[in-house]
Amino acid sequence: MIPFNKPFLTGNETKYITEAVLSGKISGNGMYTKKCHEFFSAKYGFHKCLLTTSCTDALEMAAILADIKQGDEVIIPSYTFVSTAIAFIRQGATIIFADSHSDQPNIDEDLIEGLITERTKAIVPVHYAGVACDMDKIMGLAQKYNLLVIEDAAQAIDSYYKGKPLGSIGHLGCFSFHETKNVIAGEGGLLAINDPSLAKRSEILWEKGTNRAEFFRGEINKYGWVDIGSSFLPSEIIAAFLYAQLENIEAIQQKRKSIWDRYYGNLSSLREKGVQLPTIPDYATNNAHMFYLICQSLDQRNALISYLKEKEILPVFHYQSLHASDYYKDKHDGRVLTNSDNFSDTLVRLPFYFELTLEEVDRISQHILEFIS
């Protein structure tokens, strides 16, 4: 069986974990946490970086930093993972779902302004498959209506918009290092704070509502409880694992892009059969997070998945529209989000991981071509 995903080890993960354990400090914000923070700041220019236990935690920190309260409205795409919504719902927000583009799953930026009201507090663009939303349009709306922009860059590490790293453009950016991502830590995430006015409070939230980090830097002579917060920071074991991955990000990205390019070249003829391939706008780069196809119908997608499983290949479908979910359908305002629903029914993700060989990509591609023919 060719699995959908297989975690990749660079070779130094267990070595660095052992070093972290032997250092006598594994509870977090130690040597490897600092190494990871320094890496992200140096490579991507984030004003401040804070590792988190997950991207969900990073989004929840962002919702608190955005001062989201009961009755505030937050605009997000419907075609996204549930964490994008939950982080703001937990603060009392009403979620206003936006539709996707017709040719790719990112939020349709031209629909956002019509959803803004006097209660709107934030826009949360999701860079699906690591492909950038049109951030000039989104930041222009944020400036016009005095809104915060929180980039859900869970899939977007090492991807760019007009030369700017994703996660560095909005006021806040949130990343994931789940085992399905380009660089991994099993679980794990990162909050990038790009608005300096949010930096000090972010560290307090990260440290369970205390000014403990300032105390350990010698900036104050004692620390105490000064705000709300939670246990957002991960252990040094997670940070050590992640740092081994970050050291190899260039090699990881090069290999993943070769896999993506091989899929694209092999399957380009599917467009003549009505099956869509990923779309990369001119302003965006491709970080090769995933390769997906857009089938013509739900039946075709289900049949393709079944056919590939018979050939010992495991593809998967992806998100289901959040506005139509059991939890939120009665809270949604009733708008029909045609494109989001279409992607829910027709998008299929193909196996994609570092150790996938080009010969295996060819095998997968050949079976897909046979099925569609």
N, C-alpha and C positions, 0 to 999 in steps of 0.2 A: 504493500500500500504506500503510495506517495501521500504523506499527510498534508493537511492544509498549512501547518506551521510546525517548525522545529526550532527550539531555542539554540542559539549559537554561542559557544564558549570560545573566547579568544586565546585562553591559555593561562592568564594571570589571575583569573577571578578567585580561585581557591588560595592562591599565594597571598593576595592582598587581604582576603578575609582572615587568614591566619595571622598576618601582621597586625590587623586591627584587633583581633582577640588578644594577642600577646602584648599589645600596647597598654592593656589594662583599662581601656575605655571603649565600650561598644554601644553605649546608650544613645549616641547621636551627637551631631555637631562637633565631631572630633576631626582627626587628621584627614580622613578621606572625604568627609563632607566638605571641608574647606578646599580640598583639591578639586572636587567637582564644581564648587562655586566659582573658583578661579578659572577653571576651564571655560565654563559657559560665559562668564563676563568677558574674558579675553577674546574668545572666538566669535561671539555674537553681539557683544556690546550692550548686554542688559545692564541697567543701572544697578540693580541688586538682584541676587539669586537666592532662593531658598528651596532646598530639596524638601519634598513631601513624601508621605507614604504611598501616594497615588495621585493621578491627575484629578480624580474626584475631590481629594483633599485640597489640591491647589485651587480648583474651582470654588470650593466652599470657603477657602480663605479669601478668594477674590470677591465673593458675594458679601462677606463681612466688611472687607475693606471698602467696597463700593457703597457701604451704608444702606444696603437694601432693607426696606421695611415693609410691613403689612400694607398692601394696596399699591405698592410700586409696580410698574410694568417693566418687563425685560423682554426684548425681542431676540428670538433665536430661531434657527431653522428647525423645521419639524423632522427633517431627515438627519438625525444625529443620535448619539448614544444617550441613554437616560440621564447620565451624570450631568450633562450640560444643563438640563432643566432642574434636576433635583437640588443642585447647589443653591439655586435662587428661590425655589419653592420653600425650602426649609427656612428661609429668612422672611417668608410671607408674601413673596412676589406673585403677581399674576403673569403667567407666561403668554406672550403673544407670538404665535408661531407664524413663520414666513415660509413661502414655498421656495423650491429650488429652481435653478435654471432648467430649461427643457433638455439641454444636451449634457449637463453634468450636475452632480448633486449639491454643489455649493449653494448657499443662500443667494437668491436673486436680489442683488443690491438695489435694483430699480423699484422694488416693492417696499423697501424699508420705510421710506419717508411717509407713505400713506398709512403706516401702522403707528406712527409716533403721535402720542397725545401728551397732555400736560402731566400725566402720571408716569411717562416713560423715564426710566432712570439709566438704562444701559442697553447696549447692543452687544450680542455675543456671536460673532462670526465663527464658523467652524471650517477649518481648512481641510476639507475632506480629501483623503488619500494623499495628504501633504501638498495639495495644490492650492495656491493662494486665492482667497477671495479678492475682489477689487477693493483694496484698502484705501485708496484715495477717495473713492466715493463714500465709504463708510466713515472715515475720519472727517470728511467734509460735513457729513450729516451730524456727527458728534459735536463738531465745533459750532455748527449752526444752531443746534438745539441744546447745547451744554450737557451732553451725555457722556458717560464713560464707555469705553470700548474694551472688552475683555476677550482676547483672542483664545479660542479653544484650539490650541495647536497640538493636541494630543498625538496626531499622526504626522506632525510637520517639522520634526527636528531636521536641521540642515537643509531647509527649503526656503526660498526667497521670493520676495515681491519687489520687482524693479530694483534688485540689488540689495534690498533690506531683508535681514533675517526675519522669518515669520516668528511671532511672539515678541518682537521688539518694537512693533509699530503702535499697537494699542496701549492704553494705560497699563494694562496687565496682560500677561501671557501665561498659558497653562500647558504643560507638556506631560506626556505619559512615557514610562519606561516598562510598561507591561510586556510580558514575554512575546507578544505578537508584534512589537514595534521594532524599528530599525536598530536602536540600541536599547538594551534591556537590563532590568535588575530583578526580574521575576514580577514584582510589583514595584511601584515607585513613581514619583512625579517631580515636577519642578514648577514653582511659581516665579515668573520673571516680573519684577516690579520696574516699570519704565518711567513712572511718574514719581519724581523724588519726594513729593509731598506725602506719598503713601508708604515710604520706605521704613520709617521708624515704627509705625504702628504694625506693619507686616511682621516685623521681628517679634513684637510683643505677642501677637496672635499665635505665632509659630511656637512660642515658648509658653503656651498654656495661659496666656494673659498676664505673664510676669515680665519684668525687665531683667530677667536672668542673664541674657546675652550681654547686656551692658555691664553687668556685674563681673562676668568672667573676662571681659576686656579691660577691667580696671577703671571703667568710666564712672562708676558709683561705688559706694562702700558697703551697700547691702541691696538686696533685691526683694520685691514683694509683688503682691497681686494688684495690678493697675488697670486691667481691661478684661474683656472676654477673650476667649481663645480656646484652643484644644490641643491635643497631642498630635500635631501635624508632622513633626520632624521624624524621619526614619532613623533606624539604627545604623551604626557604622558598618555593619555587615552588608546592608543594602548599598550604602555609599561605596564601599570597597569593591563590590561586584560591578557597580556602575562605572567606576573609574577605569577598570580594566577594559570595559567596552569603549569608553570615550577615547582612550589612547589609540584605539584601532578604528575610529570612525571613518577615516578616509578609505581604508581598505574595505570596510563593510559597505560603504556607499558605492564604491567602484564596482564591487561584485553585484550588488543589488541592481544597479543601473544596467549592467550587462544582461541580467535576467529579464528585466523589464523590456529592454530593447529587443531581446530575442522573441519574447511573447508578441510584441507589437509587430515586428517584421513577419513572423509566422502567420499571424491572424488578421493582417490588414485586409485580406480579401473578403472577410466576413461582412464588411460594410456593404458589399454588393448584394448580400443576402438579407440585409435589414438588421443586422446585429451591430450595435455601436461599440466602439473602443473608447478608452479614456480620452478626454479632451484636456489639453494643456493650453490655457490662454497665453497670449504673447507676453503678458506681464509676469508670468509665473515660471518658476523652475519646477523640475520633477525630482523629488527625493526618493523615488522608487519605493514608496511605502507599500503599495499593493498594485496588483493588476486585476482589473475587473472587466466584465462584459455586460452590456445591456441587451437582454434578449427581447424578442418581439412580444412576448406574453408571459403570464405566470405559468401556463401549461408548458411552454417551450423551456422555460428555466428549470422547472421541476423535472422535466424529462431529461434535460442535459445533465443535471446533478445526478440523477439515477443512473444514466448511461455511464458517466465517468466513474461512479462508484463501482459499477460492474467491471470496469477496467482497472480497478484498484487505484483510483485517484480520488482524492477527497477535496472537492470544492465546497464552498458554503455560500448561502445568501447572507444579506447584511441587515441593516436597520429596518425596523418597521416604524412607520410614521408615528411620532409621539402624539400628535393631535388626535389620532384615532385609537390610542391605547385605552385599555380598560380603565386605567387610573384617571386619564385626563379628558376623555371624549365628552363627558358631561360638563366639563369646565371650558372647553374650546368654544370660540364664538360662532362656530358654524360655517366659516369659510371653507370652500372646497380647495384643497391643495393638490392639484392634479399631478404635478411633476413629482412631488414627494411620494405620493401613493404609487406612481408608476415605478419609481426606483425600488420601492418596497417590494413590488411584485416581480421585477424583471432583472435586478442587478445580481450578478453572481461573481464571487471572488475566487480567483484561481490560486492553487498552492504557490506560496511565495516565502522563501527563507534563504538564508545565506548559503547553506550547503546544498540547495537544489542545483543540480547540474544542468548545463545547457542541453545535454542529451535527454534528460528528463523533461525539460521544457519542450523540446521537440516532440517527445512522445505524447505529452499532454495536448499539445497543439494539434498534432495529427488526429487524435481521437475527437477533438472538438470539430475540426474540419470535416471529418467523416460523418459526425452526427448531424451537423448543419446541412451537409449535402444530401 
